């Protein structure tokens, strides 16, 4: 909660809507949860949910590794269950990402470095399809990997805890400020 002032969501004070907001928010943090249960339960799916269109899209784009698991969605994950499969760090992170995107009735998505454990090819694939995955939901992404910023409607640049710039990718590039310098520094590594 803010130390001074207030945060409003759709014109309502956060203090008055925070419990409803919590139910309607899905988050993926850099240190995400690795649930030691079946893949289906980890995704909080009910039987038959795998036929939902949103699941099919997200599964194709992020969870292609399901087809390699011995029991598909019913494969136990982790080492608490005998016969459980240990996923790679990137697979666990994709699973956390998919779980957030599949959360029913979530109007707000918050991602804090959601692709940190992913290889560049998978990361690129996810971000190329991100607009389809988020399906119009308000999405906040905190990232030091600035390639994702091209997809954002609004970029907010912080420096030492203060907002120093905001705008679209192109607007901030044209201004030549801190965002431009950071983006240029990162992109120069790939030239």
N, C-alpha and C positions, 0 to 999 in steps of 0.2 A: 504494500500500500504506500501511497506517496507520503513523504514527510511534510510536504506543504502543498497546498492547492488540491486539485482533485483530478481523477481520471474519469472521463465520461465515455460510455459506449452507447451509441445510438441515442445520445442525449441524456442517458441515465447515469447517475453517480455509481461508480463501481462498487462502493460499499453496499448499495441496495440491490445489486444484481450479481454479486460475486459467486453465490452458490449456484445459481442458474448458469452463470458463465462457466464455472468449473465443469458442469455436466456437458456443456456444449463446446468444450475445448479439447483438442487432441495435441499432444506435444511429443516431440522427439528431441532428446538431448544428446550431446556427444557421449555421455555415459548413460546408455539406455539399458533397460531391463532385459535380461535374458531369462525368460520363463522356462523352467524345466518341466515341460508337459508336452502333449502332442502339438504338432504344428497347428492343427485346427483350433485347439484350445488357446494357443498362444496368440492367434489372430482373433480370438473371441468370436469364432464362427459357429453358427448353429448348423446341424445337418441340413444340407440343401443349399446353404449360402454360396457354395462354390459355383452355382449356376447363375448367380447375380452378375449382371453386366459389369458393374464396377469391380467386382472381384476378378472377373475374366481379364479386364483391361490391365489391372494392377498386377495380377499374377503373371501375365505375359511380359509386362515391362520390367518387373522387379524380381519375381519369384520363380523364374524359369528353372531353378535348381530343384523344385518340387518333383519334377518328373524323374529325377535321379534318386529320390529317396525310396527306400524299400516299400513303405506303406503309404506313400503320398502324404496327404494331409493328416493321416492318422499315425505317422511316424513319431515316436517319442523323441524329444530333443533334450540334449544335455546328458549328464552322467548320473543323475539321480535315479533314472529308470534303467533297469537292466535292458540292454539292447538299444539304449538311447543313442542317437547320432549327435556328435558334436559338430556344429557348423563353424565355418570360418568367421572371423570378425566382420568381414564384409557381408556375409550372408545374414548374420545376426542383425546387422545394421539395416539391411534391406527389409528384413522382417519387421523391425521396429517402425520403419518408415511406412510399410504397408499397413501395419496395425493402426497407425494414426489415421491414415487415409481412409481406412474401412470403418472407423468408429462411426456408428450411426448418429445422426443428428448433430454432428460437430459442425459448428458455424465458423469456428476460429481454429486455425492450425498454427502452431508455433514450432519452428525448427531451429535448433541451436547446433550449428555445424553438423547437419544431418547426414552428410556424406563423407565424413572425415576418414572412415575406415574402408571406403570404397576405392577400387581402382579407377583411373581416369575414364576408361571406356564405359563402365557401368554408371559412373557419376554423370557423364555426358548424356547417356541414354535417359536417365531419370529426369534431368533438367530439360531435355528436349520435349519430354512428355508431361512436364509438371503442370502446365495450364489445364491439360485434359484431366489429370489426376485430381487437382484441387477443385475443379468443377465450380468455379465462382465463389468459393469460400475465402474469407479474409485470411491471408497467410502472412506471417511474420517470419523472416529467415534472418538469423544472425550468422554471419559467415566471414571468414578471412579470405576465402577463395572467391575472388571478385567476379569470376566468370558467370556465376549465377545472377549477378546484378542486372545483366542485360534483360532478364525476364521480368524484372520488378517494375511496377507502375511508379513507385516512389522509393528512392534510396535515401537513407538517413545515415550520414557519416558522423561518427563520434570520434573525438580526440580528447583524451584525458577526462572522460566522463561528460563532456559537453557536446551538444550538437553543433557542428561547424559548417555543414553543408547539407542540403537536401534537394532532390529533384530527380529527373529521369537520368538514365545512363548517358544519353546524348547531351543533355543539358549540363551535367557535371563534367563531362569530357570537354565540352566547349568552354567551360569556365576556367579550366586549367589549374584548379586548386588541389587540395589534398587527395581527393578521390582520383583525379586525373593522374597524379604522381604515383599513387599506390597501384592503380590499374596498369599504368605503363610499366612500372617496375615488375609486376607479375607477368605481364604479357611479353616483356622483353626476354624472359627466360625461355620462351618457346620459339623465338625467332631464330 
